[in-house]
Each structure stands twice: as structure tokens, then as C-alpha cells.
Amino acid sequence: MELLGKERGEMSEMRARNMFPSAPWPARGIESLLLFISNADSSFRPNAIALVLHRGIERVAPVLERALRNDADADLRNAAMEVLVAFGEAAVPRLVALLGDANEEVRNFCTVMLGDIGSRTAVEPLISALRDQDVNVRHGAAEALGRIGDARAVEPLLELFVDHYWLQHAAVVALGKIGDRRATCSLLLRRHDPLLAEPVIEALGRIGDPDALAPLMDDLDGSSVECAVLAARGIVLLVDGCFGKDRRGTGSPGEYFRSSAVDIGSHVIMNLGRMKCSSAEGGTVAAAVTLLQWLAGIDRTSSCRLSD
């Protein structure tokens, strides 16, 4: 606490230095500025961060890396992470190098920062980090790859489906963000897993692969209530996604839906009606209403067949 009070007491000196950004800054001054960043009002933070950025990555990197290792002061560490992310592409080579650090927390923090920066030059190092011995690092790498959205990560992320459920969840979410259809089959195989069903359905919707429509319609027709509810939400997401990507429907998502050669089982309309009337969850009601509207114009001459 004494140290913190002393650091805060140096704020007037820091404000003076802000008027002369070309003046040399000792490491102690950078650390003080990091403490200021961590505690400053949001209106002052951008200027404080800009002051550190003005010094250049080569000058301040040693101080930032020391702060990153400081387990005793989370505020200092978090401010260092914020500044490293603000450096953007200039910080990527150093963060990539730190993915090989002996400290697993440092490696994990680096996956988070690389994901926030979003540089595609970090994709291959993050793919390598999916094989890290620490589960938190692997999880962080999966999340970062999802945020970056590069298709090179699809196959490595699919390999996580044999790992811990926590990692499978991260992989599912990341694959949905990447939006590559190579993931469709593996995701469909996990749509009934109670621990993964919701993120899988959302991922399928984001990917927008029309090949997923028929299996989801089957779920809506004859599966458990829980599966049918998830399927309804997934179909709405999927049709919107397909319509947006393929433009097979020229007037509306409903036209796209009707152009898909899938059977609509006899229980579909009934199940949707039940969801509309009995579900307390707003998202489910909205999905049911949307699907009922889309299906209202389908007749037996359509390529989308109503089954008895």
C-alpha cells in the first residue's frame, strides 16, 4: 500500500512529462504510468496509453514484460496487457515469442492478447499453442483463433473434439466464428450432446451450410422437446445465414427455405405451434413464429415437401 501511495504521488510528475513526450523515461516512470492507466478515469486512459505508445515498443517492452509476470499486482499486469494490445501489430512478434515462455500464465495471457489484436501472422503460432501442455493455454489459443477468424485453424480446432469438454466448447465457438463449412459434419455429430448442444447449434447457424438443414428439420420433427427447441433456433439462424451467403433465395429467407429439397414431417407444424404457445423463453417463441411464417406458403408443389 505504501508503494501504491508513492506511485500515485508521482502523478503530477507524469502529467508534466505528458507535456514533453520526447523526454527520456526511466523504467520506474513507465511502471507508474501503468498504475495510472489501471486506476484512471476512462476519459484519461486513452491519453495515458498514447503516451506509452509514443515511447515505442522497443523501449517499453522490457517493462511491460516484467509487469506481465507480476503476480502480486494484477492492476499493473492488466495495464501492461492493455498497452501491449494497443501496440497492435508491433507487439505481435514479442507476444509470439512469449508463447514459448516457461510460465504458463504468461503463455495464456499472450493467447488472449493475440486474439484481441487479431493479426493473421499469429495464426500458425496459436495453432501450435493448441498443443500446449497447459489446458488454459490451449483454451486461450482456441478462443484467439476464433476471434482472428482464419480458416487455417479449422482442422486443428476439430482435433480438439477428442479433448476435454471445456476445450471442445471453445473449439465449437471458434469454428462458428470462422464460419468454414468443413466443420459442419463434426458439429452435427455433437448437436445432441447436452454439454455442447447450444454452442453447436449457434455455430451451425453462423456457418450457414445448407447441408445442415435436413438434420435439423429431423430434430424438429421427432426428437425430444429440448432438441426440437434448439433445432428451431438453429434453423432460423441457418436459413438466415444461407440466404445471406448463397443468395439462393432472391426475395426472402422464406424463399430460400422453400428451395431446399427437405421433407417437413407431420409433427413439425404441431411442434412449432406448441413452442409458440407454451415456451417461456423469448428466443424460442421468436424462432417458432418465424418458422411458422416461412412455412405458411409451402405447398405440395414446392421442392420442400410436406410429409404426412
N, C-alpha and C positions, 0 to 999 in steps of 0.2 A: 504493500500500500504506500509506503514511503517513497518507493521508486516511482510509482504511478503519479503521486503528487508532484514529485520533482519534474517528471516528464511534462505534466500539464502546465507546470510553472514556466516551461520554456516556450509556450505557445506564442508569447509576444515576440520572442526572437524569431520564431518561424514566420510569423506574419511579416516581420521586417524583411526576412530573406525572400519572401514572396515578391517583394518589390525589385529584387536584384537576382533574377533566376540564374544569371551566369556565374554567381559567386560559388566557390567550391563548398561542397557539403561533406562533412565528416559522416562516417557510418552512424555515429550517435544521433546526428541530426535526422537522418533518414528514418531511423527507428522511432524517433519522437514524432515524426510526421506520420508514420504508420499508425501510431497510437491515436494521433489526432483524427486520422481517417476513420478509425474504428469507432470513435466516440462522437464525431462531428455531426452537426445537424445536416440533413440531406442537402440543404442549399449550399453548404460549404464544401461538401465532399468532392464534387467534380473539379473544383479549382485545386484542392489539395492533391488529388490524384494526378491532375495535369502537371503539377509541379514535380512530382516524382518522375513522371514520364519524360519531362523535359531533360532530366539528367541522362537519359539513355539507358538501355538495358545493360550494357557492359559495365557501367559504373555502379548500378544499384543491385545487380543480380546477386552478388555475394551476400548482401544484407537481406535481400528477400528470401534467399535460400536458407539462411540461418533462422529467419523468422518462421519459415515453413516447418522447421524442425523443433520449434519451441513448444513443447507440450505443456509448459507451465503458463503460457499466456495465449489463450485462444483468440483474444481480440487482435493481438499482434499478428498471429498466424493468418487469421481471416482477412485482415487488411492486406497482408502480403499476397494472398491468393487473389484478392480483388484487383490489385495493381498488376499482377502478372497477366491476368486475363485482359486487362485494359491495354497491355502492351501488344496484344494480338499476335499476329504472325511472327513478330520479332522474338517473342518468348517461346515459340514452339520448339526450336532446336534444344533449348535448355530443358524444357519440360519433358521432351522425348528422352533426353539423356537421363533424367531423373526417374524414368520408368524402370531403370535398372538399379535404382538405389537399394541399399541393404535394408532400409526402413520401409516396412510395408505400408505405414500410414502415409509416408511421403509419396510412395508409388500411387496409392489410392487418390490422394489429393491431386496428383498430376493427371489422372484419368478424368477427374471432374473438370479441371481447368481446360484440358484439351477439348473436351466436349463443349464447354462454354465458348471457347474460341472458334471451334467449328472448322478448323483448317483440314483440308483433304490430305495434306502432307503428313498428318498424324495417323492416317488410317492404318497403314501397314504396322507401325509400332503398336497401335492399340489392338490390332488383330493378334499380334504376338502376346500382348498382355492378357488376352483371353485364356492363355495357358499358364498364367502366373500361379504360383503355389498358394497364394492367399486368396480366399474366396471373395473378400471385399474388393480386391483389385480386379478380379475377373468380372465381378458385378459392375464396378465402375467403368471398366472398359466397354462392356456391352451397352451400358446406357450412353456412353460417349459416342459410340459408333452409331447408335440410333439418332442422336442429335445431329451428327455430321451428315448422315443420310447417303453414304456412298455404297453402291451395290457390291463393291468388292467384299464387303463384310457379310454378305448373305450366307454363304456356305459355312464360314467359321462360326457364325451365330447359330446356325442349325445344329452344329456339333454340340452345342450346349444343352440340347434336348435330352441328353443322356446324363446330365449333371444334376446337381441339387435343384430342388424346385424353385428356390429363390433365384437361381441363375436362369432357369427356364423362363420364369416370369419376365426377367429383364430382357432375355432374348426375344420373347414374343412381342413385347412392347417395341423393341428396337426394330424388329422386322416389319412391324406395322408402319413405323415412321419412314423406313426406307422405301417401302411400297413396291418391292420386287415380287413378281408373280412366281418365282421359283420357290417361294416359301409357302405357297397355297396348300399343297398336298400335306406337308408336315403339320401345318396349322389345323387343317381339317381333321386330322387324326387325333388331335388333342381338344377338340371342341366340346367333348363330354367330360373332360377331366374337371372335377369340382374345384380344384385349385387354380386352374388355368382358363376355364371356360370364358369368363368375362373378357380378359385381355385378348384371348384368341379371337372372339367374335369381333371385338373392336379392330383388331389388326386385319382381319379378313375384310372388314368394311373399308378400311383405309387403303388396302391394296387394290380392291375393286376388280378382282378377277372373276369374270362371268362363270368360270368353271366351278366356283363355289356356290352358285345359286341353287342348283338342283339338290345337293346335300342339305342345305339349309331349309329348303322347301320340304324335304322329307322330315326334318326335325319338327317343322311347324305342323305337319300333318299328323304324325303319330307318336311323337316322343312324350316324355314327361312334361308336366307343366313348366318346370324350370327350364328345360331345354327349348320348349316352344317359345317361351318368353324371350330368351336370348336369341333364338333364331329370328324372331320378328324384328328385333332391333338390328341384328346383323344384316338382314335382307334389305332393310331401308338404307343402312349405310352402304351396303354393297351396290345396290341399284343406283344410288346417287353417285357412287364412285365410278361405276362402269359407264354411266351416262356421261359423266364429265370427262373420262379418259378416252373412250372409244367413239363417242358421239353416234352410236348406232341408233339411238332414239333421236329423231330430228325435231320433235316438238316438245317432249316432256320425258321425265324418267319413266312415267307410266307406259309410254310407247316403247321405250327400251325393254321394259319388263315384259310387255306383250310379245316382243320379237324373240324372246328367249324360248326355245323349244323345251319347256319343262311341264310335267304334269302337276296339276293342282289337285291334291287329294280332296275327298269329300268332307274331311274334317277341318280343312284349313279355314274356311269362312266361319264355321262354328267356333273354332278356337279363337280366331281373331275377335269375334263378337263377344266371347267371354272375357277376353283380355280388356276390351274396351269398356265393358260394364263393371267388371269386378276388381280390376287391378288398382291398388292404391298408389302405385308408382307412376309418376307423371310421364317418364320416358317411355314406359311400356304402353300406356294409353295412347300417346302420340304416335308411336310406331304402328300400333294396331289400326288407328284411324287412317294413317297414311296408306297402309297396305290395302285396307278395305276400299279406299278411294281409287287406288291404282287398279285393283281387281274388278271394280264395278263395271268397266267397259269391256271385259273379256267375254267373248262368246265362243261357241264351239267351232267357228270358222277360223279362229286365231291359231297361230302356231303354238301358242301357250295354251295347253289343253286342260279343261276342267274334267276331272275324273269322277266317275260315280263311286 
